[in-house]
């Protein structure tokens, strides 16, 4: 296996939109000049897979031609499969940082619960690797990712230099179609999806359903939240922990059950 240099940081990149997505290609371009980059990403779109893993079938790794000097590997699985398998079989050593994205679409507020982008990031955090997910608030294939460059470089440089708190990873969202006014470190806003399903019929008259609905922001005027600042053209950073235990409730519930 080809070895990376020892004088440059080693970056592992993954995503959930697939290895051919423009967002991951943009991310590679932003960091490859100053690091050794190895990409281990799904061979097809895997949006909405969260932290799912493949347990009922084989996983295959396909080497692809280098891209801008980054080594490229496509995996027939989910984003978390890519992290697990990549660390186990592809990476020549432990990466100095794991990056996921740049996602096509928002992962603000509760969206990170469903996100394959952030599933990969949280897997990296569980492995003790400083991990960051990047998302652009634009779903289109023609999205302009160039506006993300300054935010990406600033965050990556800072994390490589200063690390992250133990068991913490970062969810970074970037507003679309503008140059960000700056960066705000906040919490994820409270909100929910209406989760509606539209009913259709196939040519044989059999019903099927397609997920629809819209996001309801429960605190649109709260400046402590990501959506508040994203709406004002700022990029946001939300520190996230894979451990979702709610410690303050333990004593209350313990008195009820023990």
Backbone as a ProteinNet text record, in pm:
[ID]
protein_1_A
[PRIMARY]
XXXXXXXXXXXXXXXXXXXXXXXXXXXXXXXXXXXXXXXXXXXXXXXXXXXXXXXXXXXXXXXXXXXXXXXXXXXXXXXXXXXXXXXXXXXXXXXXXXXXXXXXXXXXXXXXXXXXXXXXXXXXXXXXXXXXXXXXXXXXXXXXXXXXXXXXXXXXXXXXXXXXXXXXXXXXXXXXXXXXXXXXXXXXXXXXXXXXXXXXXXXXXXXXXXXXXXXXXXXXXXXXXXXXXXXXXXXXXXXXXXXXXXXXXXXXXXXXXX
[TERTIARY]
84.4	0	87.4	52.1	125.9	124.5	239	249.2	232.2	175	164.7	290.9	311.9	428.1	405.9	515.7	504.4	502.8	540.4	549.3	417.5	322.1	193.4	82.2	-22.5	-133.7	-201	-260.3	-335.2	-484.1	-556.2	-699.6	-776.1	-876.4	-970.8	-1099.7	-1151.2	-1273.8	-1378.6	-1501.4	-1615.8	-1734.5	-1843.6	-1965.8	-2085.3	-2205.1	-2321.6	-2385	-2335.6	-2392.4	-2326.5	-2222.8	-2153.9	-2022.6	-1931.6	-1795.8	-1787.4	-1891.2	-1890	-1956.6	-2008.1	-2082.5	-1991.3	-2041.9	-1959.9	-1911.5	-1991.2	-1952.9	-1825.9	-1810.5	-1690.2	-1569.3	-1591.8	-1481.9	-1434.2	-1528.5	-1490.1	-1410.2	-1454.9	-1385.6	-1242.9	-1225.3	-1090.2	-1002.6	-1055.9	-978	-936	-1018.1	-987	-871.3	-847.4	-751.5	-632.6	-636.1	-535.8	-397.1	-390	-259.2	-173.1	-235.4	-161.4	-167	-215.7	-229.5	-227.8	-201.9	-224.9	-370.6	-442.9	-587.7	-622.8	-699.2	-752.9	-904.7	-973.3	-1119.3	-1175	-1263.6	-1333.6	-1482.4	-1552	-1688.5	-1780.8	-1912.1	-2006.2	-2003.3	-2026.3	-2026.9	-2158.6	-2256.3	-2385.3	-2441.4	-2540.3	-2595	-2651.4	-2621.2	-2663	-2723.9	-2787.9	-2847.3	-2952.6	-2961.1	-3062	-3028.4	-2906	-2869.8	-2820.7	-2802.7	-2763.1	-2642.3	-2653.7	-2541.8	-2561	-2639.9	-2666.2	-2540.5	-2533.5	-2423.6	-2479.9	-2397.9	-2438.2	-2407.4	-2510.5	-2491.3	-2538.7	-2600.6	-2661.3	-2606.9	-2486.5	-2428	-2282	-2212	-2069.8	-2049.7	-1933.5	-1892.3	-1773.7	-1775.3	-1667.6	-1603.5	-1470.7	-1394.4	-1337	-1362.3	-1312.4	-1218	-1088.2	-997.7	-1035.2	-1031.7	-1059.2	-936.2	-931.4	-817.1	-807.6	-685	-665.3	-739.3	-778.2	-842.5	-765.2	-701.1	-622	-516.5	-467.2	-366.7	-422.3	-554	-616.4	-639.1	-612.5	-640.2	-788	-851.2	-996.7	-1037.4	-1132.1	-1185.3	-1337.4	-1408.8	-1554.5	-1596.1	-1693.5	-1740.6	-1887.8	-1924.7	-2064.1	-2142.5	-2145.3	-2214.6	-2248.3	-2276.2	-2319.5	-2199	-2223	-2112	-2038.8	-2111.7	-2044	-1965.8	-2019.3	-1940.5	-1807	-1812.3	-1690.6	-1588.1	-1633.8	-1541.3	-1482.5	-1568.4	-1522.2	-1428.5	-1472	-1392.8	-1266.8	-1280.5	-1164.6	-1054.4	-1091.5	-992.4	-929.2	-1009.4	-963	-875.1	-904.5	-839	-765.3	-797.4	-741.8	-637.8	-669	-581.4	-448	-336.2	-205.3	-173.1	-239.4	-226.8	-352.1	-362.3	-477.7	-479.6	-591	-593.8	-586	-528.3	-521.3	-656.8	-739.2	-872.8	-959.6	-1087.8	-1185.5	-1281.6	-1302.6	-1395.4	-1506.4	-1628.3	-1743.2	-1816.2	-1848.9	-1918.7	-1840.2	-1861.5	-1958.7	-2096.5	-2188.4	-2320.8	-2401.2	-2481.2	-2574.2	-2703.4	-2714.4	-2834	-2801.2	-2895.9	-2874.2	-2869.6	-2783.5	-2785.4	-2797.6	-2868.8	-2890.3	-3003.1	-3015.4	-3123.7	-3129.6	-3250.4	-3266.7	-3225.5	-3190.9	-3155.1	-3034.6	-2946.7	-2827.8	-2863.9	-2984.8	-3028	-3037.9	-3081.3	-3103.4	-2982.7	-2887.6	-2782.7	-2676	-2652.2	-2538.4	-2407.1	-2406.5	-2287.1	-2243.7	-2338.3	-2304.8	-2293.6	-2358.5	-2336.7	-2190.7	-2128.8	-1986.6	-1901.5	-1938.8	-1863.7	-1870.3	-1989.1	-2002.8	-1930.6	-1923.7	-1845	-1697.8	-1649.3	-1511.5	-1484.1	-1578.4	-1561.4	-1556.3	-1638.8	-1637.5	-1504.4	-1435.5	-1304.8	-1192.7	-1228.3	-1128.4	-1057.4	-1115.1	-1055.5	-1125.6	-1052.9	-1118.1	-1196.5	-1325.5	-1412.4	-1505.4	-1523.2	-1602.8	-1688.2	-1815.9	-1905	-1936.5	-1934.2	-1965.7	-2088.4	-2178.5	-2299.2	-2325.1	-2366.8	-2407.5	-2558.6	-2624	-2769.8	-2822	-2785.8	-2828.2	-2828.4	-2943.4	-2953.7	-2915.4	-2904.7	-2886.3	-2751.9	-2749.6	-2624.8	-2534.9	-2594.7	-2519.9	-2482.4	-2489.5	-2458	-2315.3	-2297	-2165.5	-2097.7	-2002.1	-1931.3	-1810.9	-1776.6	-1658	-1670.7	-1794.5	-1815.9	-1785.8	-1768	-1738.8	-1590.4	-1506.2	-1361.9	-1304.2	-1333.4	-1274.5	-1317.8	-1445.9	-1496.1	-1428.6	-1422.2	-1359.7	-1214.6	-1139.4	-997.2	-977.8	-1060.8	-1046.2	-1073.8	-1179.6	-1215	-1112.1	-1073.7	-977.6	-844.1	-796.6	-669.2	-677.4	-789	-802.6	-805.6	-881	-891.5	-759.2	-688.6	-557.5	-459.5	-471.6	-379.4	-416.2	-545	-588.7	-668.9	-707.2	-786.8	-929	-1001.3	-1137.7	-1150.9	-1248.4	-1272.8	-1301.2	-1267.3	-1287	-1432.6	-1452.4	-1584.3	-1674.2	-1617.5	-1695.4	-1655.6	-1755.1	-1731.2	-1807.2	-1788.8	-1846.9	-1941.7	-2056.5	-2154.1	-2150.6	-2091.1	-2073.2	-2170.3	-2252.6	-2344.4	-2308.9	-2323.3	-2280.2	-2395.8	-2429.9	-2540.9	-2506.4	-2608.5	-2588.6	-2602.4	-2539.1	-2553.8	-2513	-2410.7	-2358.5	-2221.2	-2145.7	-2022.6	-2058.6	-2030.6	-2070	-2016	-2099	-2061.1	-1960.6	-1953.7	-1865	-1907	-1861.3	-1893	-1947.9	-2056.6	-2114.4	-2113.3	-2067.7	-2070.6	-2193.6	-2288.2	-2419.8	-2467.5	-2591.4	-2652.7	-2750.1	-2787	-2887	-3023.8	-3096.1	-3227.8	-3329.9	-3429.5	-3538.5	-3636.1	-3678.2	-3772.6	-3811.1	-3898.6	-3941.1	-3994.6	-4000.4	-4058.3	-4204.4	-4286.7	-4427	-4444.7	-4344.2	-4343.2	-4475.2	-4507.5	-4624.4	-4581.1	-4674.8	-4647.9	-4753.5	-4707.5	-4798.4	-4825.3	-4954.1	-4994.3	-5001.4	-4943.6	-4949.6	-4993.5	-5021	-5049.6	-4960.3	-4908.4	-4829.2	-4922.1	-4867.3	-4954.2	-5047.4	-5018.6	-5103.5	-5207.5	-5214.2	-5312.7	-5272.8	-5147.3	-5099.8	-5047.2	-5084.3	-5045.9	-4899.7	-4833.9	-4704	-4699.3	-4600.6	-4597.5	-4459.8	-4459.4	-4335.7	-4328.3	-4213.9	-4196.7	-4200.3	-4278.3	-4284.6	-4285.5	-4351.7	-4356.8	-4262.7	-4256.3	-4173.2	-4120.4	-4014.8	-3952.6	-4020.6	-4049.5	-4109	-4003.6	-3959.8	-3863	-3938	-3910.1	-3983.1	-3928.4	-3814.1	-3757.1	-3682.2	-3752.1	-3686.6	-3617	-3652.2	-3594.7	-3491.8	-3442.3	-3346.3	-3203.7	-3125.7	-2989.8	-2890.3	-2934.6	-2847	-2850.2	-2924.9	-2946.3	-2882.7	-2859.3	-2796	-2884.6	-3012.2	-3097.2	-3112.7	-3109.8	-3118	-3003.9	-2882.4	-2766.5	-2751	-2789.2	-2784.7	-2874.5	-2989.2	-3079.4	-3025.6	-2920.3	-2856.2	-2719.7	-2699	-2581.3	-2452.6	-2463.6	-2346.6	-2334.6	-2210.9	-2188.2	-2200	-2241	-2259.1	-2181	-2134	-2068.8	-2147	-2192.9	-2260.2	-2175.9	-2122.3	-2050.7	-2150.3	-2115.3	-2206.4	-2133.5	-2207.6	-2151.7	-2228.5	-2159.2	-2230.2	-2306	-2253	-2321.7	-2440.4	-2561.6	-2681.3	-2747.2	-2674.4	-2728.2	-2761.7	-2879.2	-2917.7	-2894.9	-2777	-2731.6	-2824.8	-2877.8	-2961.4	-3086.3	-3132.3	-3253.3	-3226.2	-3100.1	-3069.4	-3119.1	-3087.6	-3127.6	-3279.1	-3350.2	-3496.9	-3555	-3506.7	-3559.2	-3512.1	-3392.3	-3340.4	-3431.3	-3479.1	-3568.2	-3700.5	-3739.7	-3866	-3854.1	-3735.3	-3721	-3629.1	-3544.5	-3450.4	-3490.2
-120	0	124.4	221	346.3	414.8	466.3	532.3	683.1	744.2	889.4	948.8	1078.1	1143.9	1166.4	1180.9	1199.3	1346.3	1436.7	1578.1	1652	1588.8	1651.4	1577	1647.6	1577.8	1481.6	1377.5	1280.9	1304.8	1333.3	1362	1248.6	1198.5	1102.6	1177.7	1158	1225.5	1122	1147.3	1061.9	1154.2	1100.9	1179.7	1086.4	1141.6	1055.2	1074.2	1170.6	1195	1110.4	1036.7	952.1	1013.4	928.5	971.3	1061.4	1060.1	1145.4	1280.4	1306.4	1429.4	1552.2	1663	1784.8	1832.4	1812.4	1861.4	1798.6	1667.8	1601.6	1640	1661.7	1704.4	1844.4	1931.7	2065.3	2057.1	1974.2	1959.6	1910.6	1813.5	1764.7	1879.6	1958.6	2068.6	2171.3	2191.4	2291.7	2250.8	2120.1	2076.3	1998.5	1956.5	1861.7	1924.3	2055.2	2117.2	2109.5	2099.2	2105.6	1977.1	1868	1742.9	1625.5	1507.7	1383.6	1346.3	1324.5	1303.9	1166.9	1092.5	964	970.7	944.5	950.7	808.8	780.7	652.1	685.7	679.1	731	631.4	643.3	549.4	555	440.5	437.1	486	518.1	571	658.4	743.4	832	754.5	804.4	738.2	838.6	941.8	1043.1	981.1	1033	986.4	855.8	805.9	677.4	689.5	813.5	836.4	748.9	670.1	585.3	439.1	413.7	275.2	207.9	75.5	-5.1	-125.1	-184	-302.2	-427.2	-504.5	-625.8	-751.4	-736.5	-851.8	-877	-827.2	-849.8	-807.4	-841.9	-807.8	-660.6	-610.1	-475.8	-487.1	-406.3	-408.5	-270	-269.1	-145.5	-143.9	-34.1	-20.7	98.9	76.9	190.5	265.3	397.3	481.8	567	627.7	716.2	830.4	871	984.1	1106.9	1193.3	1319.5	1432.9	1515	1627.5	1583.5	1462.2	1411.5	1332.3	1330.8	1251.8	1109.7	1012.6	872.7	845.3	775.2	760.8	613.5	584.4	449.5	458.6	381.4	375.3	249.5	262.8	151.8	126.4	-1	-38.8	-44.2	68.2	69.2	209.7	223.7	350	436.7	562.3	645.3	586.4	530.2	470.5	346.4	268.3	157.9	209.5	324	379.6	412.7	470.2	503.2	376.1	282.7	159.9	81.2	57.8	-23	51.3	182.5	260.4	258.4	276.8	273.1	134.7	31.3	-106.2	-155.1	-108.7	-170.8	-74.2	53.7	146	239.7	300.9	404.1	343.5	402.7	350.4	377.5	475.8	506.2	580.8	607.5	680	821.5	865.7	1000.6	1106.6	1220	1331.8	1401.3	1390.4	1448.3	1374.6	1362.1	1304.4	1415.5	1431.1	1530.2	1459.1	1510	1452.9	1564.3	1539.4	1639.4	1670.9	1787.6	1887.4	1840	1830.5	1777.8	1873.8	1816.2	1894.1	1911.2	2018.1	2042	2059.7	2118.6	2153.5	2031.7	2040.7	1946.6	2023.1	2135.4	2214.7	2154.4	2206.1	2165.4	2013.3	1955.5	1811.3	1729.9	1795.3	1721.6	1630.9	1665.1	1581.8	1442	1426	1293.7	1195.9	1244.6	1159.4	1153.8	1242.1	1267.5	1158.8	1107	1019.1	1093.1	1218.8	1302.1	1305	1333.8	1343.6	1205.7	1104.4	968.9	930.1	962.7	934.1	1013	1138.9	1223.5	1167.7	1127.2	1073.9	940.9	862.3	739.5	772.1	872.4	913.8	958.7	1035.3	1081.7	964.9	862.8	746.3	671.7	685	622.2	711	827.3	916.6	1002.6	1014.8	1095.6	1231.5	1343.3	1473.4	1474.7	1502.1	1482.2	1601.5	1639.3	1757.1	1726.6	1764.1	1753.5	1890.9	1902.5	2029.1	2010.6	2108.3	2105.3	2243.5	2247.4	2371	2369.7	2479.5	2486	2498.8	2401.7	2402.6	2258.8	2209.7	2070.6	2049.1	2156.7	2142	2087.1	2013.5	1959.8	2072.4	2189	2303.6	2401.3	2358.8	2446.2	2499.4	2624.7	2687.6	2661.4	2569.7	2534.2	2623.5	2711.4	2794.9	2884	2922.9	3009.5	2938.1	2807.7	2730.3	2728.3	2767.6	2743.8	2807.7	2933.9	3001.1	2936.4	2900.2	2835.9	2701.5	2620.9	2488.5	2501.1	2586.8	2599	2649.9	2744.9	2798.4	2691.1	2613.4	2509.6	2397.7	2350.7	2240.9	2282.2	2401.7	2448.1	2455.2	2506.2	2518.9	2382.4	2288	2156.5	2082	2093.1	2029.1	2089.3	2218.7	2285.9	2264.7	2273.3	2276.1	2154.4	2066.4	1950.3	1987.8	1891.7	1911	1852.7	1899.5	1837.6	1687.9	1610.8	1466	1432.1	1340.4	1287.7	1391.7	1500.9	1605.4	1612.4	1625.6	1649.6	1775.4	1821.5	1948.1	1929.9	1996.9	2003.5	2145.3	2161.7	2293.3	2309.1	2414.5	2446	2581.2	2593	2711.9	2762.3	2891	2944.3	2941.5	2932.6	2920.4	3054.7	3061.7	3174.6	3307.4	3303.2	3426.1	3396.3	3501.3	3488.4	3500.1	3398.5	3404.7	3529.4	3586.9	3705.9	3673.5	3548.1	3506.1	3369.2	3331.1	3201.3	3222.9	3152.7	3155.5	3014.6	3001.6	2873.7	2875.3	2785.8	2789.2	2646.1	2632.7	2500	2480.1	2353.9	2324.8	2375.1	2437.7	2489.3	2377.9	2404.4	2308.5	2322.1	2209.3	2207.7	2065.3	2049.2	1914.5	1918.6	1801.2	1785.9	1741.9	1792	1751.4	1607.1	1552.3	1410.8	1365.8	1425	1383.8	1286.8	1206.4	1111.9	1128.7	1148.9	1164.3	1027.6	998.2	868.2	873.8	771.1	756.5	614.2	589.3	453.9	421.4	296.9	254.3	214.4	180.8	146.4	28.5	-51.3	-165.5	-132.9	-6.5	33.6	9.8	-27.7	-51.5	79	103.3	227.7	225.5	341.6	361.1	504.5	530.8	658.6	722	856	930.4	1034.1	1033.2	1125.5	1270.1	1351	1494.4	1569.1	1681.5	1755.5	1874.2	1945.1	2064.4	2077.2	2156.8	2176.8	2290.6	2269	2371.1	2415	2540.1	2596.7	2645.7	2586.4	2619	2742	2791.9	2910	2996	3048.1	3121.1	3249.6	3304.1	3432.1	3416.6	3294.5	3269.6	3277	3378.6	3393.1	3290.5	3198.9	3092.4	2970.4	2976.1	2858.9	2874.6	2760.3	2761.9	2822.4	2786.1	2837.3	2989.5	3047.1	3192.2	3258.3	3209.8	3272.4	3231.9	3110.2	3071	3161.1	3197.9	3288.8	3429.4	3460	3591.9	3584.3	3479.6	3463.9	3436.3	3372.7	3327.3	3175.1	3125.7	2982.8	2951.8	2829.9	2791.8	2665.4	2659.5	2540.4	2496.2	2371.8	2313.5	2197.5	2206.3	2092.1	1980.1	1858.5	1743.9	1630.6	1553.6	1434.4	1311.2	1206.3	1081.4	1024.3	1042	995.6	1087.3	1034.8	1116.1	1100.8	1044.3	1031.2	1169.6	1182.1	1309.3	1296.3	1337.6	1316.3	1378.2	1501.3	1561.3	1480.2	1391.8	1314.6	1186.6	1149.7	1020.5	1013.1	1112.7	1106.9	1103.2	1183.6	1184.6	1048.1	986.6	856.9	746	760.6	659.1	647.4	760.1	756.8	688.7	686.7	625	474.4	430.1	290.7	207.4	269.4	188.6	186.3
0	0	0	-81.7	-86.8	49.2	93.1	222.4	207	307	307.7	366.9	342.9	400.2	548.3	622.3	767	806.6	714.7	749.1	727.3	664.2	635.6	708.4	749	812.9	716.2	772.3	694.2	717.4	610.8	617.5	551.6	621.5	564.4	532	410.5	367.8	330.4	374.5	343.3	315.9	264.8	250.1	243.9	220.2	200.2	63.4	-15.1	-148.3	-256	-219.8	-315.4	-361.5	-402.5	-432.5	-555.4	-640.1	-759.2	-735.6	-615.7	-590.1	-597.4	-650.8	-657.5	-521	-415.7	-283.8	-231.1	-248.9	-198.4	-283.3	-411.2	-498	-458.9	-421.8	-376.2	-246.4	-153.8	-25.6	-45.8	-133.1	-163.3	-211.4	-303.9	-359.8	-257.3	-153	-51.5	39.5	57.5	159.4	104.8	-19.7	-67.3	-83	-96.9	-115.3	10.4	125.7	251.6	332.5	272.2	346.8	251.8	307.4	234.1	254	145.7	151	94.9	171.9	126.3	140	31	25.9	24.4	118.4	122.9	132.3	21.5	15	-54.7	-32.3	-92.9	-245.7	-307.7	-454.2	-513	-426	-470	-358.7	-387.6	-283.8	-164.9	-44.6	79.4	177.3	126.3	213.6	304.4	426.7	521	589.3	571.9	631.8	775	824	963.1	998.8	1107.3	1150.3	1113.7	1010.7	972.7	918.5	937.5	886.6	812.5	728.4	651.8	733.3	766.3	846.7	774.9	658.3	591.7	451.7	425.8	294.9	291.6	183.6	173.3	139.7	174.2	135.6	40.6	-62.3	-160.1	-169.7	-183.6	-201.3	-342.7	-414.3	-550.8	-558.9	-584.9	-605.7	-733.5	-727	-841.5	-872.3	-990	-1019.3	-918.6	-889.2	-799.3	-851.2	-756	-792.1	-726.2	-805.8	-757	-654.7	-668.1	-576.3	-459.6	-443.6	-337.1	-385.9	-299.3	-332.3	-308.6	-401	-402.7	-394.7	-303.3	-288.7	-274.3	-354.9	-346.5	-272	-182.8	-99.5	-128.6	-136.9	-164.1	-33.5	38.6	166.7	210.8	338.8	397.3	436.1	472.9	519	639.3	735.2	850.6	808.6	714.8	658.9	604.7	537.2	477.8	584.8	696	803.7	864.1	901.7	966.1	874.8	752.8	660.2	617.1	597.7	557.3	661.4	788.1	895.6	904.5	882.5	900.3	785	662.2	546.8	454.6	456.3	357.7	417	530	585	629.9	589	629.1	775.3	833.9	976.6	1019.5	1146.6	1199	1140.7	1082.3	1026.3	1135.4	1100.2	1193.4	1206.6	1104.7	1107.1	1006	1036.9	945	904.9	774.3	721	645.2	658.5	588.1	514.4	387.2	307.5	180	126.4	169.5	126.2	222.4	194.8	108.3	19.3	-61.8	17.4	96.2	176	322.3	395.4	535.3	626.5	727	839	970.7	966.5	1086.5	1170.2	1293.6	1384.8	1394	1386.7	1404.6	1283.2	1172.7	1052.3	1072	1165.6	1185.4	1235.8	1293.6	1340.6	1224.6	1109.1	992.5	899.4	920.8	823.3	816.6	696.6	676.5	687.8	646.9	663.5	808.5	898	1039.5	1105.2	1049.8	1099.7	1089.2	975.8	956.9	1055.1	1078.5	1171.1	1313.2	1355.3	1490.6	1506.5	1398.7	1403.9	1423.5	1351.7	1370.2	1512.6	1569.7	1707.6	1804.3	1781.2	1869	1861.7	1749.4	1733.6	1785.6	1839.2	1894.7	1792.7	1671.5	1565.1	1561.3	1562.3	1544.4	1413.2	1420.7	1305.3	1285	1157.2	1122.8	1001	1008	894	837.4	704.9	637	548.1	552.6	469.8	412.6	286.2	220.3	203.5	233.8	230.8	87.7	3.6	-136.6	-185.6	-232.6	-275.3	-421.8	-498.4	-641.6	-681.1	-791.2	-843.9	-892.4	-920.6	-970.5	-859.4	-733.4	-620.9	-631.5	-589	-590	-455.8	-455.1	-332.4	-306	-399.3	-380.9	-258.2	-223.9	-108.1	23.8	19.6	140.8	174.9	82.3	97.9	223.1	246.9	362.9	493.5	504.4	626	645.9	539.7	549.2	594.6	528.9	562.7	704.7	747.4	882.6	987	966.6	1064	1064.2	945.3	937.1	998.7	966.3	1022.8	1175.3	1227.4	1371.7	1440.3	1383.9	1447.6	1440.1	1329.3	1320.6	1421.2	1445	1535.8	1682.2	1713.4	1852.8	1897.1	1803.4	1838.3	1876.4	1933.5	1979.9	2120.2	2197.4	2328.1	2311.4	2412.1	2407.2	2376.2	2281.3	2244	2178.4	2128.3	2061.4	1914.4	1827.8	1686.4	1645.8	1521.8	1479.3	1361.8	1370.2	1261.6	1206.9	1088.4	1028.5	911.9	916.7	807.5	748.7	617	544.7	459	468.5	387.8	239.7	156.7	12.1	-58	-175	-266.2	-204	-119.7	-60.8	-2.2	22.3	99.1	245.8	328.1	469.3	538.9	624.8	700.2	810.3	850.3	957.1	1005.8	1123.6	1182.3	1322.1	1355	1488.5	1546.4	1671.4	1742.2	1832.3	1802.9	1867.3	1891.2	1934.8	1945.5	1829.7	1807.8	1707.1	1751	1660.4	1693.4	1711	1794.5	1810.4	1694.7	1643.4	1532.4	1499.2	1402.6	1362.6	1220.1	1160.9	1027.2	1039.4	950.4	952.4	907.1	836.8	797.7	735.8	624.1	549.2	439.6	394.1	286.4	178.8	56.3	-56.1	-117.7	-139.3	-193	-345	-409	-553.7	-586.1	-711.7	-757.9	-876.4	-878.6	-992.7	-1106.9	-1224.5	-1338.9	-1314.3	-1211.9	-1180.3	-1074.2	-1032.5	-933.2	-789.3	-767.3	-632.1	-570.6	-447.5	-380.9	-337.4	-347.2	-283.3	-230.6	-145.3	-73.8	-87.2	-94.4	-109.5	1.8	74.4	185.5	137.6	206	176.6	309.1	317.3	442	441.3	552.7	563.4	705.8	720	850.6	924.7	1052.2	1138.3	1239.8	1228.8	1322.7	1445.6	1559.9	1681.8	1754.3	1712.6	1777.2	1674.9	1576.5	1467.6	1510.3	1626.1	1669.1	1780.3	1801	1908.9	1855.1	1897.1	1844.2	1897.6	1983.8	2031.2	1938.9	1828.3	1743.5	1605.6	1542	1410.9	1302.7	1298	1190.9	1195.4	1315.1	1328.2	1250	1270.8	1207.9	1061.6	1026.8	886.1	802.7	859.7	790.5	777.5	850.9	845.5	779.8	700.8	614.6	690.3	805.9	880	869	864.4	883.3	1032.1	1063.1	1203.4	1235.4	1359.8	1412.9	1535.6	1534	1649.9	1701.4	1824.3	1881.8	1914.1	1878.6	1891.9	1962.1	2044.3	2108.6	2062.2	2020.3	1987.5	2106.7	2228	2348.1	2374.1	2356.5	2370.7	2507.8	2602.8	2738.2	2794.4	2854.8	2916.9	3067.3	3109.9	3246.8	3351.5	3332.4	3436.8	3472.7	3383.9	3412.7	3491	3507.3	3567.6	3711.8	3792.5	3933.6	3949.9	3871.4	3878.7	3846.4	3737.8	3697.3	3789.9	3844.3	3936.3	4058.9	4105.9	4223.7	4191.3	4065.9	4026.9	4003.2	3965.9	3922.5	4011.2	4093.1	4171.9	4318.1
[MASK]
++++++++++++++++++++++++++++++++++++++++++++++++++++++++++++++++++++++++++++++++++++++++++++++++++++++++++++++++++++++++++++++++++++++++++++++++++++++++++++++++++++++++++++++++++++++++++++++++++++++++++++++++++++++++++++++++++++++++++++++++++++++++++++++++++

